[in-house]
Structure formats: C-alpha cells, structure tokens
Amino acid sequence: MDNLRIFSGNANKPLAEKICEYLGLPLGEAVVGHFSDGESSVEFRENVRGADVYLVQPTCIPANDHLVELLIMIDALKRASAASITAVVPYYAYARQDRKTSPRVPISAKLVANLLTKAGAHRLITMDLHTGQIQGFFDIPVDHLYAAPVMLEYIRKNFTGELVMVSPDAGGVERARAFAKRLNSTLAIIDKRREATLIKAMTLVGNVYGKQAIILDDMVTTGSTLTKAADLLMQHGAKSVHACVTHPVMSPNAVSALQSSMVQSLVVTDTIPLSPEAAKLDKIRVLSVAPLLGEAIRRINNHDSVSSLFV
C-alpha cells in the first residue's frame, strides 16, 4: 500500500474521500480546474514517479467535461512516469450507445474505451455497466463491480414479508434473477416497448399480487420507466412498489415525476452525486459503494481476487 496513490477529479470528490477513508490513505493533491475559455487544466502536486495511481472520476453530468478531465489526468500521470494508472469510473457514460441500432449512428461506448486506453490507462474499474459486453471494448483489464452486495444488505434489513424482484425490461432479467435467488423471492419481468425514446406499451410477466415489488435497474434518468412500471405493478395487485437503482442520473423532470408516482421509496448509490433537485426528493435513500470500491482497489493492489467479493 506504500506505493498506492488515489486522486480525484471534480466529478465526485466526496466518493474519493470515502474510499481513502476506508483504505486509511490521504487523498492525493491535484488541482483540476478550467482556463478562461473553458479548457480543462490539471496539475498533480505530488510525486507519482513509479507509483500505482487510481483516478476516481465517474463521467456524470456534465459528462463531456468530466470525461475530458479524466483523459487529461491520465495523460499527465503517464508523462509523470506513474508505474500504473487505473481509471476508477463508477459510472461509465455513453454506455447506452453500445451498438448500432439504426444506420449512421456511432458506437460511442467503444469510442470512450478507445480514448481511455489511448490516453494511457492500464486498467478500468467500473460498476454496473448498462450492458456487460462493454468490457470487451477494452484491450486492458476491466474489473466490473456490482452494487448488489450493498443493495442486498439494505433489502434484507428493511423488508419483511413476501417480496418479488422486478426487471423493468428484458435486459435486466439477469440482475433481477440474481437478486431473487439470493433473497429467496420470486421474479417478475416487464416487457417494455418503445417508439423512438417514448415508452408505448408495458406488459407484466409474473405474479405480484399481494407482494412487495422491488424494481431493479442500473440507472434512472427521466424516471418514466420507474413511474410507469410502478403503475402497472399496482394495477396487478402489488402491495407496494419500491426501486433500487445504482446510478441516479436524474433530470429535473425525473424528480417531480417520481415524487408524485406510486414508487414508495427509491434507493440509489453514491457512484455519482445527487443533483440539488434530487437531494430534495423525500423518497430517496443513498447507499455508499465506497467500501466496495476501496476493497476492490486494495485487492487489485495486493494481487488478490476481486471476483471473490461477490461470492
């Protein structure tokens, strides 16, 4: 651990500080700002020659600014002769653009992977990717962590009675099935159909009558999926509806939509900071993934198994 250094950009410094507190290390001194024309500026004020450096920087709103900050920080560390550079990106932006869904559109998730690798990152640590195949876009090691241990602990402590884990779309079935298995509960799936970006139809597969339904998802942006899913579940006799979501990518409209929705509680993590509007939502509860990220960093640095975190 003597050779380990942790730095943070401007995206989520409180999370980096919690990780350092878990590891018993100080947060490295770095000045990350902007020139008068908006260009990002970076200066590390500690010697990193020969050090194993971890950069904590989720690419959250404003995603482009935080992504460029991360790239410049990686470049600065490479030129300062750091032995290894690990990008700790709890929230990976552009993950929804992981394939061509229509002609003449980009695969932005692959472009971001290329940028990080070309800048000089030797490893990526991320959490709950929108699609798991993004790991294959990288030619460097990727440690894909899951917020499941934190969420499962919360559910076990705060819910009693009969539960049903709900996937709000086909892509999240594996996540919901894993939760259902560990909680010894049942599983339900919502078949969601879209036209452009609008949800046009939802069909419930499974029995939720008289049960507490917990919707599981990787991110909440507009809140439309959660609110419409909650309405559907209540129509089918669910006793109550709650949601557990890893990344609170919440637009201002999402806050008002969720406040008036049938969702009784929304549990998120601190992979990205809450917006001022989202912090006022009385239904929201934030769980910290700092111990999980800190333990992963410790194990990677000591060449121990990371996968054993999820056994």
Sequence and secondary structure as in RCSB ss.txt:
>XXXX:A:sequence
MDNLRIFSGNANKPLAEKICEYLGLPLGEAVVGHFSDGESSVEFRENVRGADVYLVQPTCIPANDHLVELLIMID
ALKRASAASITAVVPYYAYARQDRKTSPRVPISAKLVANLLTKAGAHRLITMDLHTGQIQGFFDIPVDHLYAAPV
MLEYIRKNFTGELVMVSPDAGGVERARAFAKRLNSTLAIIDKRREATLIKAMTLVGNVYGKQAIILDDMVTTGST
LTKAADLLMQHGAKSVHACVTHPVMSPNAVSALQSSMVQSLVVTDTIPLSPEAAKLDKIRVLSVAPLLGEAIRRI
NNHDSVSSLFV
>XXXX:A:secstr
 TTEEEEE SS HHHHHHHHHHHT     EEEEE TTS EEEEE S  TT EEEEE    SSHHHHHHHHHHHHH
HHHHTT SEEEEEESS TTTT  S SSTT   HHHHHHHHHHHHT SEEEEES SSGGGGGG SS EEEE SHHH
HHHHHHHH  S EEEEESSGGGHHHHHHHHHHHT EEEEEEEEEETTEEEEEEEES  TTSEEEEEEEE SSSHH
HHHHHHHHHHTT SEEEEEEEE    HHHHHHHHTSSEEEEEEETTS   HHHHT TTEEEE  HHHHHHHHHHH
HTT  SGGGG 
